[in-house]
Amino acid sequence: MRIKLLSENEEHRTRTEVEPQGADQDYLDAYSRAVVRAVAQAGPSVVHVRAEASGRGGTGSGFLISPDGFVMTNSHVVHGSDRMSVRTAEGREGRAELVGDDPDTDLAVLRVNLPELRHIAFAKSGMVRVGQIAIAIGNPLGYDHSVTAGIVSALGRTFPSRTGRLIDNVIQTDAPLNPGNSGGPLINSNGEVIGVNTAMIPAAQGICFAIGSKTAEFIASWLIKDGRIRRGFLGVVAQEVTIHERVARFHKLRQRSGALVLDLEAGSAAAAGGVQRDDVIVWFNHEEVRSAHDLHRLLVGEHLEHPVRLTVLRRHELVHLWVTPRER
């Protein structure tokens, strides 16, 4: 066997071809520092969730959203369970009780009674951008507090829940996820929650999804308050649509998007109120509607069974209608 000895110049050239130099090395170091800092900030708030039902057990991830023991996780991790426990990053374990469960968004809130708990904050979902760092922390395949990182691949996806209802404003990421990551946080480089990891598509080579922080924070507040989500039903199928700049200026609309009515259920509250296909919903009482997510958000809680004013854009004209959302 012959061994070729490299000259000093050849060795230097070979090394520089495989090792990042200069600015590239700086970028890698900055990326590493950002991930390490974010994990140090958020990691102590991530917990291992174990749920048991009819003698069978399952595990998932979760994270503390308040210092008094409220834990957010996925509904499918704990739904139907009669016994749940939570183990913190330091190894402390305690029984957990179900505060509220919402299968329609695959979100649930537990509460654990342990002292000196560290919680994590939700990020402003409007600040999330495609291409930014996305870091997932969880318990994949039972390995506690594993960290994976990637980028935000897309925003505004829809994903079907177990109930068949579409979850809006889902974040798509390439941060690798595995069974057991469900319910764990997807965080940004500041260690703030930008989403709740909920699913992956194995055949799609690692396309993963997380429920956006805006939805998660909203659902958590209602589950903590009422223990369940009371949803109104208008009877429309809607999606976000752009409003032409000149039309928005003419009607003095601040938003540049609304909820386009694609379909209408016969005999529904919307049909009874005069809503038509191709209407663009822009106001719900005094609240702006920019997307179907805004409409779903506004149909939770106090507006049920009471008339509300729905303002729609119909062939470039604003039309004011009165509808009475029914509880689903």
C-alpha positions in Angstrom: 0.0 0.0 0.0 1.4 3.4 -1.0 0.8 6.4 1.2 1.0 9.8 -0.4 2.5 12.5 1.9 0.9 15.9 1.4 3.1 19.0 1.1 2.4 21.8 3.5 0.6 23.8 0.8 -1.5 20.8 -0.3 -2.4 20.0 3.4 -3.5 23.6 3.9 -5.6 23.6 0.7 -7.3 20.4 1.7 -8.1 21.6 5.1 -9.6 24.9 3.9 -11.8 23.0 1.5 -13.5 21.1 4.3 -13.4 23.5 7.1 -15.4 26.8 7.1 -13.2 29.8 7.2 -13.6 33.5 8.0 -17.1 34.8 7.9 -18.6 31.2 7.4 -17.0 30.1 10.6 -18.4 33.2 12.3 -21.9 32.5 11.1 -21.7 28.9 12.4 -20.5 30.0 15.7 -23.2 32.6 15.9 -25.8 30.0 15.0 -24.5 27.7 17.7 -24.5 30.4 20.3 -28.1 31.3 19.4 -29.3 27.7 19.8 -27.3 27.2 23.1 -28.7 30.4 24.5 -32.3 29.6 23.6 -32.1 26.1 25.0 -30.6 27.3 28.2 -33.5 29.8 28.5 -36.3 27.4 27.6 -35.1 24.0 28.5 -35.9 24.0 32.2 -39.5 24.7 31.4 -39.9 21.6 29.2 -41.5 18.6 30.8 -42.1 14.9 30.1 -45.8 14.0 30.2 -47.0 10.5 30.9 -50.7 9.6 30.5 -52.4 6.3 31.3 -55.9 5.1 30.2 -57.4 1.6 30.8 -54.1 0.2 31.7 -52.3 1.5 28.7 -49.8 4.3 28.9 -48.4 6.9 26.4 -45.8 9.7 26.7 -45.3 13.1 25.2 -43.9 16.4 25.9 -45.2 19.7 27.4 -44.0 23.0 28.8 -44.8 25.2 31.7 -46.7 28.4 30.8 -47.0 29.8 34.3 -45.1 29.7 37.6 -48.1 28.1 39.3 -47.9 24.8 37.4 -50.0 25.2 34.3 -48.6 22.9 31.5 -49.4 23.0 27.8 -49.3 19.9 25.7 -51.2 18.2 22.9 -54.7 17.0 23.3 -53.9 13.6 21.7 -51.2 13.0 24.3 -53.7 13.2 27.2 -57.2 12.8 25.7 -59.2 10.1 27.5 -56.5 9.5 30.1 -57.5 8.8 33.8 -54.0 9.3 35.3 -51.3 11.7 34.2 -47.9 12.7 35.6 -45.3 15.3 34.7 -41.5 15.1 35.1 -39.4 18.2 35.0 -36.0 18.8 33.5 -34.4 18.3 37.0 -36.1 14.9 37.4 -38.9 16.0 39.8 -42.1 14.2 39.2 -45.7 14.9 40.3 -49.2 13.9 39.4 -51.0 16.2 37.0 -54.7 17.0 36.6 -56.4 17.9 33.4 -57.5 21.6 33.4 -59.0 21.5 29.9 -58.8 19.7 26.6 -59.5 21.0 23.1 -59.3 18.2 20.4 -60.3 20.7 17.7 -56.9 22.4 18.0 -55.0 19.4 19.5 -54.2 21.4 22.6 -54.6 20.7 26.3 -53.6 22.3 29.6 -52.6 20.3 32.7 -51.7 21.5 36.2 -49.0 20.1 38.4 -48.3 21.0 42.0 -44.6 21.3 42.3 -42.6 24.2 43.9 -40.2 26.6 42.1 -41.2 25.9 38.6 -39.7 27.9 35.7 -42.1 28.8 32.9 -41.6 29.9 29.3 -43.2 32.9 27.5 -45.1 32.9 24.2 -43.6 34.9 21.4 -45.6 37.3 19.3 -46.7 35.2 16.4 -46.7 38.2 14.1 -43.0 38.4 14.4 -42.4 34.8 13.1 -40.7 34.8 9.7 -40.0 32.2 7.1 -36.3 31.2 7.3 -35.8 32.0 11.0 -34.3 29.5 13.4 -36.8 27.0 14.9 -35.7 24.9 17.8 -37.7 21.9 19.1 -37.3 20.5 22.6 -39.0 17.4 23.8 -38.8 13.7 24.6 -38.6 11.9 21.3 -38.7 8.1 21.6 -38.4 8.5 25.4 -35.1 10.4 25.3 -35.7 13.3 27.7 -35.0 16.9 26.7 -33.6 16.2 23.3 -33.0 19.3 21.1 -33.3 19.6 17.3 -33.0 22.7 15.2 -33.9 23.9 11.7 -35.8 26.8 10.2 -39.4 27.9 9.8 -40.2 26.5 6.3 -43.7 28.1 5.8 -46.4 29.9 7.7 -50.2 29.9 7.5 -50.6 26.2 6.8 -53.8 24.3 7.7 -53.7 20.9 9.3 -56.7 18.6 10.1 -57.2 17.8 13.8 -58.5 14.4 15.0 -62.0 15.8 15.0 -61.7 16.7 11.3 -61.7 20.5 12.0 -58.9 22.3 10.2 -56.4 24.0 12.5 -55.4 27.4 11.0 -52.1 29.3 11.0 -49.9 26.2 11.5 -46.2 26.6 11.3 -44.3 24.3 9.0 -40.7 23.5 10.0 -37.9 21.1 9.1 -36.7 20.8 12.7 -36.7 16.9 13.1 -39.4 15.6 15.3 -40.2 12.0 16.4 -42.9 10.3 18.4 -42.7 11.8 21.9 -42.0 15.3 20.7 -45.8 16.0 20.5 -46.8 18.8 22.9 -43.2 20.2 23.2 -42.4 23.8 22.4 -41.0 25.1 19.1 -38.9 28.1 20.2 -37.1 31.0 18.6 -33.6 32.2 19.2 -34.8 34.2 22.2 -36.1 31.1 23.9 -39.8 32.1 23.4 -42.5 29.7 22.2 -43.5 30.2 18.6 -45.5 27.0 18.3 -46.6 23.7 19.9 -45.2 20.7 18.1 -48.1 18.6 17.0 -47.4 16.3 14.0 -45.1 15.2 11.3 -45.5 13.5 8.0 -42.9 10.6 7.9 -43.3 10.0 4.1 -42.6 13.6 3.4 -39.0 13.3 4.8 -39.4 15.4 7.9 -42.0 18.0 7.2 -43.2 18.9 10.6 -45.9 21.1 12.0 -46.5 23.2 15.1 -49.6 25.1 16.2 -48.8 28.8 16.2 -48.2 30.6 19.5 -51.2 33.0 18.9 -53.6 30.1 18.8 -51.9 28.2 21.6 -51.9 31.2 24.0 -55.5 32.0 23.2 -56.7 28.4 23.7 -54.7 28.1 26.9 -56.3 31.2 28.4 -59.8 29.9 27.7 -59.1 26.4 29.0 -57.6 27.8 32.2 -60.7 30.1 32.6 -63.5 27.7 31.7 -62.0 24.3 31.3 -63.4 24.0 27.8 -63.8 25.9 24.6 -67.3 27.2 23.8 -67.3 27.7 20.0 -69.8 29.6 17.9 -70.9 28.3 14.5 -71.8 30.6 11.6 -72.0 27.9 8.9 -69.4 29.2 6.5 -66.3 27.8 5.0 -63.8 30.6 4.7 -60.2 31.3 3.8 -57.9 34.3 3.9 -57.9 36.5 0.8 -56.1 39.7 -0.1 -58.2 42.9 -0.4 -57.1 45.2 -3.3 -55.3 48.3 -2.1 -57.6 50.7 -3.8 -60.7 49.0 -2.4 -59.2 49.1 1.1 -58.4 52.8 0.8 -61.8 53.7 -0.6 -63.6 52.0 2.4 -60.9 53.2 4.9 -60.0 49.6 5.9 -56.8 49.3 7.9 -56.5 45.6 7.0 -55.5 44.3 3.6 -57.0 40.9 3.9 -60.3 39.3 5.0 -62.1 36.0 5.3 -63.6 34.9 1.9 -66.8 32.9 2.1 -66.2 29.8 0.0 -69.3 27.9 0.9 -72.4 28.4 3.0 -74.5 25.9 4.9 -78.2 26.0 4.2 -80.2 27.1 7.2 -77.1 28.2 9.1 -76.8 31.4 11.2 -74.8 33.0 8.4 -77.4 32.1 5.7 -80.2 33.4 8.0 -78.4 36.7 8.4 -77.9 37.2 4.6 -74.3 36.2 4.1 -73.6 35.1 0.5 -70.9 33.1 -1.2 -67.9 35.2 -2.3 -68.6 37.8 0.5 -65.4 38.9 2.2 -65.9 39.2 6.0 -63.9 42.2 7.3 -65.5 43.1 10.6 -67.1 41.1 13.4 -68.8 43.6 15.7 -65.9 46.1 16.3 -63.1 43.6 15.6 -61.2 43.4 12.3 -61.3 40.1 10.5 -58.2 39.4 8.5 -58.4 35.7 8.1 -60.4 32.6 9.0 -58.3 32.3 12.2 -59.6 35.7 13.3 -63.2 34.6 12.7 -62.6 31.3 14.7 -61.0 33.3 17.5 -64.0 35.8 17.7 -66.5 32.9 17.7 -65.2 31.7 21.0 -66.9 32.7 24.3 -69.2 35.6 25.0 -70.6 36.2 21.4 -72.6 32.9 21.4 -76.4 33.1 21.0 -76.3 36.9 20.8 -76.7 39.0 17.6 -73.5 40.5 16.3 -72.9 42.8 13.4 -71.0 41.2 10.5 -69.5 43.5 7.9 -68.8 42.0 4.5 -67.2 43.3 1.3 -69.6 42.4 -1.5 -68.6 43.3 -5.0 -66.6 46.3 -3.7 -69.4 47.5 -1.4 -69.5 47.3 2.4 -72.7 45.5 3.6 -73.7 45.3 7.3 -75.5 42.2 8.4 -76.8 40.9 11.7 -76.1 37.2 12.6 -76.6 35.1 15.8 -73.8 32.6 16.2 -75.0 29.3 17.6 -73.0 27.1 19.9 -71.5 24.1 18.2 
